[in-house]
């Protein structure tokens, strides 16, 4: 039960309530008054046409913060009761800033309702996210003042801009603020829009750059949440995850303001190293239902396939297993400190793509097409970064055997690759933070945890669904045949044909591993031999790709060098030498592949496969 209201609180609440339920503050007051009269949460929600979560949210806020959830309530009561002012205009900052801001507002162009609303949003963001930003409470006043004065300007100005506002404020000494605090206030206002240079953020401020950046991000979000300029969008709830902050908003124009805030959130990820999502309460309710019904899967030791599983459910178990592996490695991929995290996440994505091919008969074409599209997008986002990681790693290993002066000759190459990788990483993180990725997680998660969903009629025979034991032998021998059919052309195979063989070996290996739980123990040796071939072909592919990349680099290098004075041109010999080393590596791997192939294409391997399959 909510506490009893004081007479002063009740009078003030009734004053707000007279605005009606369409007004944000009026609706807030009606919620508190209805609770004080012992109304039920569901009844209040029905009366006001909002969600029960919104009703509970404002009750909890009032119990925790009292009348401060009404932006102008506490200061206005204090003005009337404790410190009357000899001015006709009373503003919420009159007590905090005394007369200086009063006079400034009276003499300036200023939209009071918009300023009050943005200040309220900024204050709530600061208080709710205090554990995340870790900035001292005393700076909340500066952030709220920046939100309040963000577009104040001289009445002579026809158009507002952050720069004009800052210049206008700079003419005054704001009472109650030290010079450093006023400088911070001006920085926050000036940095509302455009790119932010992190190294210049704290100039003249007592706060370090990273904290200034966080305040700028909070202010930008508060401003964006009144893009509609209706002062109707309210923050209903803020939910923090490990690497994400969800801000849930409600109001007649919430969809407009949420979309605007989402578009303008790029600096947030820089300031907080986390993703920001701004959702309407309707979007949040739909999403919460899906996540509650289908929590993300935890990693397992094995997929858990049995020989009597319907083929579709064996495929679903396989997809769920590798989906959990992908999710497990996402935090490390985002962090970027260990390149193997990205590698493992990419492998999990590849295995899911191949799984849709291996179990293609089990699912409808529409189901496969929908989810493969999302997996390809993830693969592209991860692939560019991984390829550059591998290129840089192999170049560094090559350089370890060189003398110092020869190593320095490769610096332009590795530096160019690092710059490309940094760009690719930013694009990758941007994708992982995107709505498209989030939507894929939600829909794919529901699919892999819903038995029977998306099943093709082709795997439902006369006597019921086809089981793994019925189809596993055919699936394995089909893949085995797909790799053995290359044998007649291997003596004179082109690099493109060998690349096709590498892909077929990958599919063969994954098929064996997907079905390993139902096969005989002999399959372990087969998988080892297949992996040896796959590793050989993978190294060959990496060497070939490196040759292509280095040729392109040298071509671009020549074009760049021709634009420099003769005395500044660099010697390409170290890069050419590295290209020659890669050509030699590619040649060696091509001419030695025959031996690797013979170790695989042997009667013993065929006997091992037959013995393993007979156990199904």
N, C-alpha and C positions, 0 to 999 in steps of 0.2 A: 504493500500500500504506500502511496506517495505521501510525503510529509504535508502537514497543514501549511497553507499559504498565509503569509502575513497580510495585514490589511493593505499595506503599501503595495505589495506584490499583486494582490488581487485587483486593486484599483488600476494599476498600470496594465495588467493583463487584459482587463475588460476594455480598457481604452484601445489596445491593439486589436482585440477581437471584433470591435465595431467595424474594422476594415473589411471583414468577411473572409471566408475561406479561400478566395481566389488570390488574396494578397499573401505573400510568403510569411510575413510577420504575423498577420492576422490568423493564418492557419496554424502557426506555431503556438500562438496564444490560446486558440480554441482547444488544441490538443492538451495543453497543460490544465486548462480550466475543466475540461471533460474528465481528465484523470482525477482532479481534485474533487470532482462530484461523483467519483466512484463508477464511471462508465467503463465498459469493457473495451479492450483494444480493438477487437473486430468491429464493434459498433462504431467506434470513433473513425476507423478507416473507411467504413461504408458511408458514414455521414459526410466525410470530407472528400471521398473519392480518391483515396491514396492507398498505398500498400500498408499492411500491418507492420512491416519492418520500418517504414518511415515513421509511423506513430510511435513505436517503441524507441526508435532512435532519438526522437525529440524529448521523450520522457526521460530517458537516461541522460541526455545532455543537460536538461534542466536540473535533474537531481545532482549532477556533478558540478555544474557551472552556475546554476541559479539564473538570475536575470541577465547575465552576460551573454546569453544566447540571443538576446535582442540587442543589436549593435548600439543603439542610442539610448538604451534604457538606463543603465547605471550612471552614465555620465550626466544624462539629463536630470535624473533625480538628485544627483549630487549638486548640480547647478542650482536647482530650485531650493533645496533644503539647506545647503551648507555655504554656498558661495555665489550669491546673486551677482550678476554682471551688469554694468551700466551700458549695455549695448542691446539693441533690438534683436540682433541675430545671435542666437545661442547655438553653437555647434558642439558635436561630441568632443572635439579637441580643446574646447574652451578651458577645461580644467587642466588638462595635460600641458597644453602649450600657452596657457594664459591668454593675454590679449593679442600677442603678436600674430598668431595664425588667424584669429578673428578678423583683425584689420586687413590681413593679407587676403582673406576670402572676400571680405566686403568690397575690396578694391579691385578684384580680379574676376576673370571669366571662369566660371566654376559650375559643374553639374553636381549638386549635392547628393541626390538620390543614387546616382551611379557611383559616386565616390564612397558613400556609406556602404553600399552593397559590396563593392570590391574589397573595402577594408575589412568587412566582416568575413569574407571568404579567405582573405590572406591570414587573418588572425586564427581562424579555425585550422587552416593548413599547418601553420607554424606550431600550434599547440598539439595537434593530433600526431604530427610527424616529428616531435621533439627527439624521440629516441633515435630516429633515422638521421636527422641532420646534426644533432648534438650541439647546437648553438645556444648560448646562454639566453635565459628568458628575457633579460634586459633588452635584447635586440628585437624582440617581438614588437615593441613600441615603434622602432625605426621602420620595420617592414610595414606595419599597419599605416604609419604616417606616409610612407612612400605610396602605398595603395590609395590613400585618401587624397594626396596631393598630386597624383601622377599626371594629371592633365591641366593643373592650374596654370594660368598664363595671364599676361597683361591684357586688359580689355581692348588694347589697340591691335592685338594680333587677331587675324581672321581665321587662321588655321592652327590647330594644336599639333605639337610634335614633342617627343621626349627631349630632344635637344633644346627646344625653346623653353620648355618647362624648367629644365635644369638651369639654363642661363637666367631665367627669371628668378628662381629661388636663390641663386647665387648672389643676388644683390642684397639679400637680407641676412641678418644674424638671428636665427630662430631661437627664441628664449627657451631654455630648458634642454638645449642640445649643445654639446661641446663642438668645437670645430671639426674634430675627427668624426663625430656622429653625424654632423650635418653633411660632411663630405660623403659618408656612406649613403645617406639618404639621397644625395644627388646622383651617386653612382647607380643606385638601384633604379631610379627614374630614367636615367640616361640609357641604361642597358635593357630597356623593355623590348626592343626590336633589334633585328639584324644579328650578325655574327658576334660572338664574344671572344675576345682575346684574353685567355686565362692569365697570361703573364702581366697584364696591366690592370687586373680587377681591383687589387687592394691598394692601389696608389693613393696615398693620403688617408687611408682608412686604418683603424686599429685592428680590424679583422684580417685573418689570412685569406689568401685568394680563394681557397677551396670553399670557405664559409661564405664569402661574398657571392660566389657562384651559386651556392645553394639558395641564398636569399633571392637572387635574381630569378632562379627557376621557379620558386614559390610565387613570386610576384607575377611572373608571366602566366602561370597557370590561373591565378586568381583573376587576372584581367581577361584572359580568354574565356573564362566561364561567364562573362557578361557580354560576350560578342553581340548577342541579340539586343543589348542595351534595354532590356525589359526589367532587370532586377528581379526576375522570377525564378532563376535557376538556383537551387540550393544544394549544398553537399549533404547527402543523406548518410553516407558511410565511407570510411577509408579503410581498406583492407591491405595489410602488408603480407607479402609472400617472401620467399628467400631472395629472389632477384626481381621482384615486381611490386609495384604499388597500384592498386585499383582504387580509383576515385569514382564513387557512384553518386550520380546527381539526379534530381527530379525537378519537375516544373513544366509549365506549358511549352517553354522553348528549350527544354533540356537537350533534346536531340540536336538542335542547331548549335548550342553552346558546347556540348560534349564533342561533337565532330570538329569544331573549331579548335578546342583545347587539344584534341588528339593530333591534329595537323601541326600544331605549334609546339609540340613537346620535344623537339629534337635536342634542345639544350639540356633537358632533364636527365637523359641518360649520361651525358658528360658530367653533369654536376653531382649526380647521386650514384653513378655506376649501377643503375637499375632501370628496368623498363617501367614506363608509366602507361596505364590504360585508363581512359575516361569513358565510363559507361552510364547509360541511363538506367534507372531502376528496373525498367522492363527488360533491358538487355541482361542486366545482372541476375534477375530472377530466372530467366530462361537458362542462362549459363550455369547458375547454381544448381538448378535441377539436374542438368546433365552430369555435372561433376559429382553431385551427391549420389546419383544412380550408378555412375560408372567411375569410381576413383581410378586414378592412374595406376597401372600395374607395377608391382615390385619385381625386381630381378629374381629369376629362378635358377636353380642348378641345371635343369634340363627342361625342354618344352613339355615333357610328359605324354608323348604320343604312345598309343598302344596299337597293336595289330588290328583290333576290332573297331577302332575309331572310324567313323565315316570320313571319307577323304576330305570333305570340306572342313570338318572340325579338326582334323590333323593339320590342315593348312592354317586354320585360325590359331591353333596353339603355337605353330611355328611363327606366325606373324606377331602374336602377342609376346612371345619370348624375346624376339629381336627388337620389338618396339620398346620393351622395358630396358633392354641394353642401350638403345639409342638415348632414352631419357636419362639413364644413369650417367652417361658420358657428356650430357649437354652442359652441366655446370663447368666442367673442366675445359670444354671447348670454348665456352664464353670467356673464361679466365685467360686462356692462351698461354699458360706457363709451361705446360707439358704438351708437345705436339702429338703425343700418342693418344690423348683424349679425343682430339679431333679425328685422328685416324680410326679409332675404335667406333666413334659415332658414325663416321662415313661407312665403315664396313657393315654396321648394323643396317643402315639405310640400303646399301647394295643387296644385302641378304634378303631384305623384305621385297625389293624389286624382283629379284630372282625367284623368290617364293611364289609370287603371283604368276610367274611363268611356269614353274614346276607344278603348281596346283591349279593351273589355268582352267582345267575342265570342271573344277569344283565350284567356281564362282561365275556369276553373270558377267557379261561383257561390260555392262554399265558399272558394276561394282569395281571391276578391275581398272577401268579407265579413270574413274573418279579418284581412287586412292593412289594409283600410279602417278597421276598428275602431281599430287602433293609430294610424293616421294622424290620425283624428278626435280622439283623445285628445291627441295632440301639438299639433294645431291649436288645440284649446280652451285648452291650457296657454299657448301662445304668443300667442293672439289677444287675450286680455284685456289683456295688457301692451302689445302693439302698438297697440291702439285707444286706450289712455290716453296712450301716447307721442305719437300723432298729435294727440290732443285738446290736450295740453299745448303741443306745438310750434306748432300753429296759433293757440292763444290767445296765446302769446308773440309771434308775428309780428303779430297784431292789436294787441297792447299797444304795440309799438314805435312806432306812429303816434299814440299818445295822450300827453296831458300827464301829468306825474308823478302828480297827484292822481287822475286817471282810472285810471291803471294800478293804484294802490293799491286801488281799489274792486274790482278783479278778483282780488286776493290770496286772499280766502276760497275762490273757485272753484278757482284753480290749486293752492292748498294742499290742498284736498279731493281733487283728482285725483292729486296726488303721493302722498298717503297711501294712496289706493286702489291706485295703481301699485306702491307698496312692498309692500303686502299681496299683490297679484297676482304680483309678482316672486318673493316667498318661496314662494308656491304653485307657481309655474312651476319654480323650482329644486328644490323638493321632488319634483315629478313627474319631472324629469330625473334625479334621484338614485334614483328608485324602481326596484323589481324589475320593475314592469310595463314601464317604458321599456327597461330592459336586456333583458328577454325579447323585446320587439318588435325591437330592434336585431339580436339573435341570429337570430331566425326570419326576419325580412325580409331580412337579409344573406344567409342561406343560400338564400332563394328567388330573389333577383335574380342570384345567381351559379351557379344550377343549371339549365342549359338543359334544357327538356322538363318541368320541374316545374310542376304546376298547370295544364297546357294543356288547353283544352276540346276535345272531339271535334268541335265545330261548325266549327272551322277546319281540319279534316283532311278534305279532299275525296276524290273518287274517285281522283285522280291524285297525292295527297300533300297536304301542308300548303299552305294558301293563302299566297301571298307578298305582300309590301308592294305590288308593282306591280299585283297583281290588285285590291286593295281600296282603295288610297290615293285614287283619284278619287272613289269613292263616299263614303268617309269625309269628304273635304273638302267635297263638294257637299251632303252631308247637313247639315253644320254651317253651311255658307253659307245653305242654305235655312232653317235654324232662326232665323237673325237677320233674314233678309229678310221672313219671314212677319209680323214686327211692323209693317211699313211701313203697312198700312191703318189702324192704330189710333194712330199716333204723334201725329197732330194733337190728339187729345184724351186722350192717355194719362195714367193716374194715376201717382203716384210708385211704387206697388207694381209696376205693369207695366213701368215704366222699369227698376226694380231687376231684374226677371226678364230684361229685355233685356241688362243688364250682365253677368249670369251667362252668358247664351248667347254673348255676344261673347268672354268670357274663354275659354270652351271652344273657340270657333272659332280664336282666336289661338293657343292652346296646340296645337291640332291641326296648324295650319300650321307651327308651330315644331318640333313633334315630327318632322314629315315633311320639313322644309326641306332636309335633305341629299340627298333623292332628287328634289326638284322643280327646275324651271327657275329661273334667276336673277331672273325677274320677280316671284317670290314675296316678295322683299325689300320692294318698294314696297307690295305688298298688306299685309304685316305692319305697315308703318309707318302706313298708313291705319287699319287695325284698332286699332292701339295708340292713335292719336289719339282714336278713338271711345271706347275703353275708359278712357282717362284722363279724358275729359269726364264719362263716366258715373260713374267712381270719385269724382271731385270732387263730383259731385251727391249721390252716396250719403253721402260724408263730411259734407257740409253738412246733409243730412237727419238723419243720426244725431246730429250735434252739436245740432240743434234739439231732438230728443227728450231727449238727456242734459241740456241746459240747462233744459228745462221741468221735468224731474224734480228737478233741483237747486233750482230756484226754489220748487217745491212743498215740498220738505224744508226749505228755508231759512225759509219762512214759518212752518212748524210750530216750528222751533227758535227763531226770533226772538220768537214769542209767549210763550215761557217765560222771556225775559230782562226785566230792568227796562227801563222806557222809555228811560232815559238811555244804556243800553248797546246798544240796537238799531242795526243798521247799515242804510245805505241800499242797496237792491238795484238802484238805477238803472244802475250800470256793467254789471252782469250782464244786466239787461234790454236795455241798449244792444247788448251783444255778441250776445244772442239775436236782436235785430232785424237786426244785420249778417249773421248766418247765414241768417235768413229771406230777406234780400235776395240773398245769394249763391245760395241754392237757387233762388230765382225767376229770377235771371239765367241760371243754367245750364239751367233748364228751357226758357226761351223761346228760347235760342240754340242748343239742341240740333239744331233742324231743319237749320241750315246745316252742322253737323258731319256729320249723317246724309247730306245730299246729296253732300258731298265723297266719302263712302264708296260710297253706292249709285248708282254711275255706270257707264255703258257701258265706260269705260276700265278700271275695276277688274275688271269681269267678263271683259274681254279678257285682262287680266294673269293672272287666275286660270286661265283656259282655256289660255293659253300655258304657264304653269308646270306645270300638271297634264299637259300633253301630253308633257313630258320624261320622265315615269315609264316 
